[in-house]
Structures are given as structure tokens and as C-alpha cells.
């Protein structure tokens, strides 16, 4: 356990998962005050590119103007508030209101409006520009903050900056873009990805390629947490198998290693993987020079407060984002970007060397030069029509039941184990907001 901060262990009650008052407090004091993941920089490389990001009742436009600068502003016309752009990625030289044709430059400045002489007070361009939003970038991602007085993104991220620095995240390419509507509060999704206590029970496949009992938790300031799970191994709670598991065989094959060499030597696989990556670094298109031996075989996960889950390996990752439903606290959305590092031809890499260490779930349809976004409901996962990978499908299949139980009069508060300390830390930071809003009258520590 690595801790920059202590856990208060305040009881986690069920109201926060369904009470509209809690949702309103979160809208005003979390979503409108926090740094939020809004877009991929790769979607905003060219001038006139725009990305529209929706969070609750708010919508933000990020645009790259003709001079190459990035801008962010509220997606609301300053005439009568009409939403200007639909959610998603697009390209446009100007932003025109679909209702009354007010027109804005990509820096948010009002360009013109029909019948300008009919406005008794005129149309002052500066006063009527789209309301700006703070913007910054990190590791190939665009973040926004609706609070004009918010601390800089780098200060908010804190030690996350150094933790992520060795990984070539900004060089990874998008290979899948999915959004699923889920029958649970957004926090239930974050809770799920903040602990491994459930893994042995609902993710039995994990024992064939990671060792969750020997994972390391990290707690950071501002509600961020980290997790490091030994990979390329089997679960230490079970006997080491005589032959490599199917997952280990796949991992070895991706590096050009014959899995049959490890019959009776399964415990030696992590060391062999490390040697192979070191030997191939700089030759096969992957540069591992900034990574430690442990990082070469460890699955990492960093949760960034309030709603980001970044999980992966040196070759690829999932960047997931839990978002609240605008009207129903018992529903939410999970966005999942699957990113993969493609070999650098300058380092001798080619398609034949491409590793798939963090595979996508299958949808790779290309539309307008970009992987298409695939949106669906949780029913599609339950029926098998859609998949977000086996592990996430298993999680989603249970979260509706978690949500239902939170409303039961038989549930008082969560009773957490040491394996759920990241859940406690996440809610400690939430409790600061709830307490300031009068939703927590006093701090009652668990026994």
C-alpha cells in the first residue's frame, strides 16, 4: 500500500446512488468544478476540427481554430441558449445556431446574426461570445473545467503526471470507441473499478493471467488512486499449472516466443517476457527504455477523480469515463476508448510486429477516417449482441443489481474490506462535497 493521504472511513450510504439531491450537488460542485476528460487530441489535429462533450445537463465544444489554437466553450447559443452542436466529432469552419442562424467563429467570438439592426442594444461581439471553459491537455487527452477559478490541470493531476510519464500513451492510436448506457449510478461504476475484491468471484478468467492477491494499491491527493497487478502470471492462490494457460500462450506468441518451451516452467514466463521486451526494444518498433522491468509485466490502473479509469500496459490501454444521466441518478453512461501503440517504422516496426496486448472487443468500423463510435444499451451486452470485452461485460451484468440493492431499506451502509480501500478514498473526497452541501451532518467513522 502506497498512500499520500489517509482514509477517513466515513460510512457509504445508499442515498448517494439514487437521491436527486445528491445528483444536483454533484452537478454544481463536482461536474462544474472538476477537470474532466473531454476529447482525444487526435480528433482535434486539423484546423476546423470540433468535438462536443456532454456531461449531465452541460455540453462543451472543443474546437481547433484556423490558427491552430484550441478553444473550449459552452455549447449554448448566447442568443437564447439553443444547443449548437450535437455530441461527437465533426469539422466545420464556423458554428451556426440551428434555430436563428447566429454564427460564431471557432474561437467562440460572435461573427454575425440575421437582421442586426433589429437589436436595440446592438450585437457586441465580445459580450455575446460563447461562454469560455478552461482547457488543457495531458498525454494526448483534452481536459476541460467549467470553473474559471480552478487550479491548473497539472496541479490537479499531481503525482499522476509522474506515474503515467514512462508510458507512451500519447503515441497510442484509437482502435475502438464505445458508449454503453448502464442501469446504475455513475459512482457504482467507479466503485467497481476501484477494487479487486470481486474479481475472483465474477472474473474467473483473470486467474489465468494476473495475480490480483499481490496487487499494490496507491492513494493520492485529490481523490486519485492507482493499482498495479502482476501480469503474465497465474493467481498465487492456486497451484502453478504445468502448462501455460491460454492467455499466457497468447501473450507469449505476441512476442514471438514458443509457449511450449515453458511446459513445466510456467513460473519463469514473466522473466522471459521481460528479457524479450528488452531485447526487442528499439528493434521491433517499441521503445521500452523509460520503463522498469516491473512495469514491463505489470497491468496498471489509475483512477482520476471524479470519473476516469485508465487501465493498461506499455502496449495499449483502456481509457474509460463514467458519466451521469442528466435526469435519472439511477442511470449512467460508460465511455470506453481502446488505444493501442502501433510500431514505429523508424524503429524497425511494421504490421508483422504489431502486438495486441490489450485487445479490443471487435468493432473496428471506420467512418470518415476514424473508428466509428458505437453506442448501445446494457441490454445489448446481456444478450451478447455487443461486447466491451469479457471482463467489462461481466461487471455490467451485475451493476443493475448493485443499484437496486442501494435503494433497499435493508441496506444501511457499505462494510468495506482492506481490499476496497480505493473505494473508501474515492468516497472520502465525495464526502467533502456532500458535507459542504449539508448532506452529511457529521463525520461518523466506521468501527
Secondary structure by P-SEA (a helix, b strand, c coil): cccccccccccccccccccaaaaaaaacccccccccccccccccccccbbbbbbcccbbbbbbbcccbbbbbbbccccccccccccccccccccccccccccccccccccccccccccccccccccccccbbbbbbccccbbbbbccccccccccccccccccccccccccccccbbbbbbbcccaaaaaaaaaccccccccccccccccccccbbbbbbccbbbbbbbbcccccccccccccccaaaaaaaaaaccccccccccccaaaaaaaaaaaaacccccccccccccccccbbbbbbcccbbbbbbccccccbbbbbccccccccbbbbbbbbbbccccccccccccccccccccccccccccccbbbbbcccccccccccccaaaaaaaacaaaaaaaaaccccccccccccaaaaaaaaaaaaaaaaaacccccccccc
